[in-house]
C-alpha cells in the first residue's frame, strides 16, 4: 500500500503503511473477518465443523444450536428458544447486527416448518423449476428415479467416520 496523499514524507518515500486492521474491500478483508468471527464464536462455546468451516454447533445437555455463516449473514437453528436468545444477545454485543426474523428462503432453498409436528424442511422446488424453464425442459415428462421411495440401505452404504 502506497503512502496516502498528503501523508508522504520525502525522505521516507520508499516506505509503506502497515495496516493494524483490515479495511473493507481489500483482498484480505474477508479472511480477517472470518478469523475475528471464528475467534469470538468459539470463545462462546461453539465448535467449528470439520468439513465445512462455516458451520458451528453448540451442545448443552439436550439443547443444541447450529450457526451457519454465509459471507456476512448468519442463520441459527436450535431446539431451545433460551439458547437462541442467549446467542443473539452475545452476537449483538460483539458485532453490529440486525435480526431479520425467521428465514423462509435462502440461496434458492425454501425453508418450511411445522412446529406442531416438530419438522423443519428444505425444498429446492422453485430453483429446479427455474432451471428447467431456463433450458426449456419445463414441459418434459418425468422418468423413473434410480432411488424409489421405501428403498432400504445396508450398513456398507453408511458413513464409517466423521468425514464421510
Backbone as CSV, one residue per row, in Angstrom:
resi,resn,N_x,N_y,N_z,CA_x,CA_y,CA_z,C_x,C_y,C_z
1,UNK,0.857,-1.172,0.000,0.000,0.000,0.000,0.900,1.231,0.000
2,UNK,0.692,2.126,-0.948,1.462,3.361,-1.013,1.029,4.303,0.095
3,UNK,1.925,5.232,0.402,1.573,6.232,1.406,0.426,7.083,0.866
4,UNK,-0.564,7.375,1.709,-1.698,8.183,1.250,-1.271,9.600,0.888
5,UNK,-2.023,10.204,-0.026,-1.749,11.578,-0.448,-1.823,12.511,0.762
6,UNK,-0.830,13.399,0.883,-0.787,14.326,1.999,-0.108,13.757,3.228
7,UNK,0.239,12.484,3.197,0.877,11.847,4.344,2.327,11.481,4.052
8,UNK,2.716,11.538,2.766,4.053,11.077,2.399,5.137,12.018,2.926
9,UNK,6.240,11.402,3.323,7.414,12.109,3.803,8.507,11.871,2.763
10,UNK,9.096,12.951,2.218,10.019,12.836,1.089,11.174,11.882,1.347
11,UNK,11.842,11.999,2.482,12.991,11.134,2.730,12.597,9.699,3.057
12,UNK,11.304,9.452,3.287,10.825,8.098,3.581,9.806,7.639,2.537
13,UNK,9.983,8.096,1.300,9.057,7.775,0.210,9.047,6.310,-0.165
14,UNK,10.111,5.583,0.144,10.201,4.156,-0.176,9.452,3.290,0.835
15,UNK,9.067,3.885,1.952,8.372,3.132,3.000,6.881,3.018,2.673
16,UNK,6.256,2.027,3.258,4.822,1.805,3.051,4.104,1.828,4.390
17,UNK,2.791,1.841,4.341,1.983,1.864,5.560,1.653,0.443,5.990
18,UNK,1.642,0.204,7.285,1.244,-1.088,7.832,-0.168,-0.941,8.388
19,UNK,-1.076,-1.805,7.932,-2.455,-1.764,8.414,-2.558,-2.492,9.740
20,UNK,-3.194,-1.875,10.709,-3.381,-2.516,12.001,-4.691,-3.294,12.049
21,UNK,-5.585,-3.029,11.123,-6.810,-3.821,10.996,-7.220,-3.813,9.534
22,UNK,-8.040,-4.786,9.145,-8.409,-4.902,7.738,-9.363,-3.789,7.335
23,UNK,-9.288,-3.427,6.077,-10.176,-2.411,5.518,-11.136,-3.118,4.577
24,UNK,-12.435,-2.802,4.701,-13.449,-3.405,3.855,-13.095,-3.176,2.386
25,UNK,-13.157,-4.213,1.582,-12.880,-4.091,0.163,-11.514,-4.619,-0.233
26,UNK,-10.611,-4.776,0.718,-9.302,-5.336,0.394,-9.412,-6.853,0.245
27,UNK,-8.460,-7.439,-0.465,-8.492,-8.883,-0.708,-8.509,-9.688,0.584
28,UNK,-7.808,-9.217,1.601,-7.693,-9.956,2.849,-8.834,-9.668,3.834
29,UNK,-9.723,-8.740,3.507,-10.771,-8.329,4.456,-11.673,-9.497,4.861
30,UNK,-12.085,-10.325,3.905,-12.982,-11.438,4.242,-12.269,-12.474,5.099
31,UNK,-10.990,-12.667,4.846,-10.197,-13.603,5.654,-10.086,-13.101,7.090
32,UNK,-9.820,-11.815,7.240,-9.712,-11.235,8.576,-11.060,-11.289,9.295
33,UNK,-12.136,-11.034,8.560,-13.485,-11.129,9.141,-13.724,-12.536,9.659
34,UNK,-13.375,-13.559,8.877,-13.562,-14.943,9.297,-12.763,-15.236,10.569
35,UNK,-11.487,-14.827,10.606,-10.659,-15.085,11.788,-11.254,-14.421,13.031
36,UNK,-11.728,-13.202,12.889,-12.333,-12.488,14.024,-13.602,-13.210,14.472
37,UNK,-14.474,-13.546,13.520,-15.731,-14.222,13.837,-15.459,-15.562,14.503
38,UNK,-14.549,-16.343,13.924,-14.224,-17.665,14.455,-13.716,-17.563,15.898
39,UNK,-12.858,-16.616,16.156,-12.314,-16.430,17.498,-13.414,-16.096,18.506
40,UNK,-14.298,-15.195,18.138,-15.361,-14.759,19.046,-16.380,-15.868,19.275
41,UNK,-16.797,-16.553,18.215,-17.864,-17.550,18.359,-17.354,-18.812,19.061
42,UNK,-16.100,-19.191,18.852,-15.572,-20.364,19.558,-15.343,-20.058,21.038
43,UNK,-15.049,-18.798,21.368,-14.890,-18.449,22.783,-16.228,-18.498,23.524
44,UNK,-17.340,-18.506,22.779,-18.682,-18.607,23.359,-19.122,-20.067,23.499
45,UNK,-18.274,-21.010,23.075,-18.578,-22.422,23.247,-19.008,-23.147,21.990
46,UNK,-19.001,-22.473,20.849,-19.349,-23.127,19.592,-18.150,-23.915,19.085
47,UNK,-18.430,-25.030,18.421,-17.388,-25.852,17.805,-17.528,-25.757,16.294
48,UNK,-16.397,-25.597,15.622,-16.380,-25.497,14.167,-16.523,-26.883,13.546
49,UNK,-17.292,-26.987,12.481,-17.473,-28.236,11.754,-16.160,-28.609,11.068
50,UNK,-15.789,-29.895,11.082,-14.535,-30.336,10.480,-14.538,-30.214,8.963
51,UNK,-15.677,-30.464,8.344,-15.758,-30.492,6.887,-16.064,-29.116,6.310
52,UNK,-17.031,-28.408,6.876,-17.428,-27.089,6.390,-17.147,-26.069,7.482
53,UNK,-16.136,-25.251,7.289,-15.663,-24.323,8.313,-16.638,-23.186,8.598
54,UNK,-17.724,-23.095,7.871,-18.708,-22.025,8.097,-19.919,-22.512,8.886
55,UNK,-19.843,-23.725,9.405,-20.925,-24.270,10.220,-20.383,-24.536,11.620
56,UNK,-21.112,-24.043,12.607,-20.724,-24.204,14.004,-21.874,-24.834,14.771
57,UNK,-21.541,-25.534,15.862,-22.586,-26.103,16.711,-22.199,-25.909,18.169
58,UNK,-23.226,-25.831,18.989,-23.032,-25.743,20.429,-24.049,-26.672,21.058
59,UNK,-23.583,-27.575,21.909,-24.471,-28.539,22.559,-24.343,-28.349,24.063
60,UNK,-25.491,-28.245,24.716,-25.523,-28.086,26.169,-26.603,-29.024,26.703
61,UNK,-26.197,-30.217,27.116,-27.165,-31.220,27.554,-28.032,-31.661,26.390
62,UNK,-29.352,-31.481,26.523,-30.260,-31.850,25.436,-30.528,-30.675,24.499
63,UNK,-29.971,-29.505,24.811,-30.154,-28.318,23.973,-29.020,-28.227,22.959
64,UNK,-29.362,-27.793,21.755,-28.324,-27.588,20.742,-28.683,-26.392,19.879
65,UNK,-27.662,-25.812,19.279,-27.862,-24.716,18.329,-26.819,-24.850,17.232
66,UNK,-27.260,-24.645,16.002,-26.370,-24.632,14.846,-26.297,-23.208,14.328
67,UNK,-25.107,-22.793,13.953,-24.893,-21.477,13.376,-24.256,-21.691,12.014
68,UNK,-24.873,-21.121,10.982,-24.337,-21.216,9.624,-23.966,-19.809,9.189
69,UNK,-22.721,-19.640,8.789,-22.209,-18.345,8.353,-22.083,-18.360,6.841
70,UNK,-22.734,-17.404,6.174,-22.621,-17.275,4.729,-22.263,-15.828,4.426
71,UNK,-21.028,-15.578,4.060,-20.444,-14.257,3.844,-20.615,-13.441,5.122
72,UNK,-21.618,-12.564,5.187,-21.849,-11.816,6.420,-23.272,-12.026,6.943
73,UNK,-23.889,-13.113,6.513,-25.212,-13.493,7.012,-25.058,-14.685,7.946
74,UNK,-25.857,-14.695,9.007,-25.811,-15.780,9.980,-27.201,-16.394,10.090
75,UNK,-27.260,-17.717,10.016,-28.507,-18.449,10.199,-28.365,-19.294,11.450
76,UNK,-29.379,-19.260,12.298,-29.367,-20.022,13.543,-30.518,-21.016,13.536
77,UNK,-30.258,-22.236,13.988,-31.289,-23.264,14.134,-31.074,-23.944,15.483
78,UNK,-32.132,-24.019,16.279,-31.991,-24.568,17.624,-33.269,-25.273,18.057
79,UNK,-33.152,-26.040,19.134,-34.333,-26.667,19.719,-34.717,-25.987,21.033
80,UNK,-34.069,-24.840,21.341,-34.338,-24.151,22.594,-34.332,-22.635,22.380
81,UNK,-35.451,-21.977,22.663,-35.555,-20.530,22.446,-34.641,-19.736,23.380
82,UNK,-34.401,-20.231,24.592,-33.499,-19.558,25.520,-32.077,-19.510,24.981
83,UNK,-31.631,-20.614,24.418,-30.299,-20.690,23.823,-30.201,-19.772,22.595
84,UNK,-31.286,-19.692,21.838,-31.338,-18.796,20.678,-31.194,-17.346,21.128
85,UNK,-31.959,-16.951,22.142,-31.915,-15.587,22.651,-30.518,-15.269,23.205
86,UNK,-29.951,-16.181,23.961,-28.613,-16.000,24.549,-27.562,-15.797,23.459
87,UNK,-27.654,-16.584,22.389,-26.699,-16.471,21.277,-26.868,-15.146,20.550
88,UNK,-28.108,-14.733,20.317,-28.347,-13.453,19.646,-27.817,-12.283,20.467
89,UNK,-28.007,-12.323,21.772,-27.500,-11.259,22.650,-25.976,-11.216,22.581
90,UNK,-25.339,-12.381,22.634,-23.874,-12.441,22.573,-23.366,-11.884,21.245
91,UNK,-23.994,-12.292,20.149,-23.571,-11.816,18.832,-23.756,-10.303,18.701
92,UNK,-24.877,-9.785,19.208,-25.133,-8.345,19.086,-24.177,-7.523,19.948
93,UNK,-23.632,-8.109,21.014,-22.636,-7.408,21.837,-21.287,-7.333,21.127
94,UNK,-21.009,-8.308,20.263,-19.708,-8.376,19.600,-19.704,-7.869,18.162
95,UNK,-20.880,-7.806,17.544,-20.970,-7.373,16.148,-22.175,-6.462,15.978
96,UNK,-22.067,-5.578,15.009,-23.243,-4.786,14.643,-24.126,-5.710,13.821
97,UNK,-25.346,-5.911,14.273,-26.202,-6.862,13.563,-27.658,-6.439,13.597
98,UNK,-28.422,-7.027,12.690,-29.850,-6.766,12.590,-30.551,-8.114,12.493
99,UNK,-31.524,-8.352,13.352,-32.275,-9.609,13.337,-33.348,-9.514,12.262
100,UNK,-33.246,-10.342,11.255,-34.184,-10.328,10.130,-35.366,-11.279,10.343
101,UNK,-35.438,-11.907,11.505,-36.538,-12.819,11.786,-36.291,-14.188,11.188
102,UNK,-37.358,-14.949,11.078,-37.248,-16.310,10.544,-36.983,-16.289,9.047
103,UNK,-36.033,-17.098,8.621,-35.730,-17.227,7.196,-36.764,-18.150,6.552
104,UNK,-37.207,-17.780,5.365,-38.137,-18.645,4.642,-37.568,-19.065,3.285
105,UNK,-36.547,-18.348,2.831,-35.969,-18.647,1.523,-34.525,-18.165,1.531
106,UNK,-33.574,-19.034,1.223,-32.168,-18.633,1.195,-31.405,-19.460,0.165
107,UNK,-30.597,-18.791,-0.655,-29.757,-19.440,-1.667,-30.537,-20.411,-2.554
108,UNK,-31.727,-20.034,-2.923,-32.538,-20.885,-3.788,-33.211,-22.037,-3.075
109,UNK,-33.156,-22.049,-1.761,-33.748,-23.135,-0.975,-34.883,-22.565,-0.125
110,UNK,-36.055,-23.169,-0.248,-37.197,-22.766,0.581,-37.118,-23.509,1.908
111,UNK,-37.346,-22.779,2.990,-37.335,-23.370,4.328,-38.768,-23.373,4.839
112,UNK,-39.263,-24.537,5.224,-40.619,-24.585,5.770,-40.613,-25.343,7.091
113,UNK,-41.536,-24.960,7.951,-41.610,-25.520,9.303,-43.027,-25.983,9.611
114,UNK,-43.098,-27.025,10.415,-44.366,-27.446,11.008,-44.061,-27.706,12.477
115,UNK,-44.235,-26.663,13.276,-43.853,-26.757,14.691,-44.723,-27.741,15.468
116,UNK,-45.965,-27.925,15.032,-46.836,-28.867,15.742,-46.293,-30.294,15.653
117,UNK,-45.611,-30.605,14.543,-45.033,-31.945,14.372,-43.514,-31.940,14.607
118,UNK,-42.946,-30.765,14.884,-41.507,-30.671,15.121,-40.684,-30.903,13.870
119,UNK,-41.179,-30.429,12.725,-40.493,-30.650,11.451,-39.887,-29.368,10.896
120,UNK,-38.728,-29.513,10.294,-38.067,-28.441,9.570,-37.681,-29.037,8.235
121,UNK,-38.117,-28.424,7.148,-37.853,-28.986,5.832,-37.212,-27.995,4.899
122,UNK,-36.526,-28.530,3.899,-35.870,-27.734,2.876,-36.363,-28.206,1.517
123,UNK,-36.602,-27.265,0.620,-37.073,-27.621,-0.714,-36.384,-26.753,-1.763
124,UNK,-35.933,-27.387,-2.824,-35.341,-26.669,-3.943,-36.269,-26.674,-5.155
125,UNK,-37.555,-26.871,-4.906,-38.528,-26.958,-5.993,-38.504,-25.726,-6.890
126,UNK,-38.533,-24.518,-6.312,-38.546,-23.281,-7.110,-37.268,-23.162,-7.937
127,UNK,-36.135,-23.518,-7.351,-34.852,-23.459,-8.056,-34.854,-24.437,-9.240
128,UNK,-35.320,-25.648,-8.995,-35.357,-26.665,-10.052,-36.279,-26.225,-11.188
129,UNK,-37.441,-25.675,-10.832,-38.375,-25.201,-11.857,-37.766,-24.081,-12.687
130,UNK,-37.008,-23.185,-12.035,-36.349,-22.083,-12.755,-35.290,-22.630,-13.723
131,UNK,-34.528,-23.631,-13.302,-33.512,-24.236,-14.168,-34.173,-24.946,-15.347
132,UNK,-35.257,-25.680,-15.068,-35.970,-26.366,-16.151,-36.508,-25.367,-17.177
133,UNK,-37.048,-24.261,-16.707,-37.535,-23.209,-17.618,-36.390,-22.628,-18.429
134,UNK,-35.282,-22.357,-17.790,-34.128,-21.746,-18.451,-33.646,-22.584,-19.625
135,UNK,-33.696,-23.913,-19.494,-33.227,-24.803,-20.545,-34.376,-25.434,-21.336
136,UNK,-35.552,-24.791,-21.256,-36.740,-25.236,-21.999,-37.077,-26.704,-21.747
137,UNK,-36.966,-27.125,-20.488,-37.281,-28.503,-20.121,-38.476,-28.562,-19.174
138,UNK,-39.161,-27.421,-18.977,-40.256,-27.373,-18.016,-41.474,-28.177,-18.451
139,UNK,-41.567,-28.540,-19.717,-42.714,-29.302,-20.202,-42.357,-30.783,-20.418
140,UNK,-41.142,-31.190,-20.044,-40.743,-32.583,-20.255,-41.458,-33.495,-19.260
141,UNK,-41.524,-34.764,-19.579,-42.194,-35.705,-18.676,-41.150,-36.371,-17.773
142,UNK,-41.575,-36.676,-16.572,-40.672,-37.264,-15.580,-40.348,-38.706,-15.929
143,UNK,-39.162,-39.129,-15.548,-38.739,-40.507,-15.779,-38.611,-41.241,-14.455
144,UNK,-38.185,-42.490,-14.537,-38.017,-43.301,-13.342,-36.754,-42.850,-12.608
145,UNK,-36.874,-42.686,-11.318,-35.730,-42.274,-10.494,-34.912,-43.501,-10.102
146,UNK,-33.589,-43.361,-9.973,-32.763,-44.514,-9.590,-33.024,-44.968,-8.153
147,UNK,-33.597,-44.108,-7.316,-33.936,-44.481,-5.944,-35.436,-44.279,-5.775
148,UNK,-36.107,-45.294,-5.337,-37.541,-45.239,-5.141,-37.866,-45.031,-3.667
149,UNK,-39.010,-44.447,-3.385,-39.462,-44.268,-2.013,-39.581,-45.645,-1.356
150,UNK,-39.020,-45.758,-0.154,-39.086,-47.020,0.576,-37.865,-47.902,0.402
151,UNK,-36.897,-47.506,-0.460,-35.675,-48.297,-0.612,-34.942,-48.380,0.723
152,UNK,-34.352,-49.511,1.007,-33.567,-49.668,2.233,-32.094,-49.802,1.860
153,UNK,-31.238,-49.388,2.776,-29.809,-49.410,2.521,-29.120,-50.302,3.543
154,UNK,-27.980,-50.848,3.141,-27.237,-51.726,4.045,-26.219,-50.911,4.842
155,UNK,-25.633,-51.528,5.858,-24.600,-50.872,6.654,-23.377,-50.525,5.825
156,UNK,-23.131,-51.244,4.740,-21.989,-50.974,3.871,-22.116,-49.597,3.196
157,UNK,-23.327,-49.060,3.094,-23.545,-47.773,2.449,-23.522,-46.607,3.451
158,UNK,-23.373,-46.908,4.725,-23.368,-45.869,5.759,-21.984,-45.271,5.913
159,UNK,-21.917,-44.010,6.368,-20.595,-43.400,6.621,-19.871,-44.160,7.732
160,UNK,-18.553,-44.256,7.597,-17.766,-45.015,8.564,-16.956,-44.131,9.498
161,UNK,-16.893,-42.809,9.197,-16.201,-41.863,10.074,-16.846,-40.492,9.956
162,UNK,-16.375,-39.522,10.740,-16.972,-38.180,10.764,-16.859,-37.465,9.424
163,UNK,-15.811,-37.718,8.680,-15.595,-37.013,7.416,-16.559,-37.491,6.349
164,UNK,-16.865,-38.791,6.339,-17.803,-39.316,5.331,-19.192,-38.789,5.622
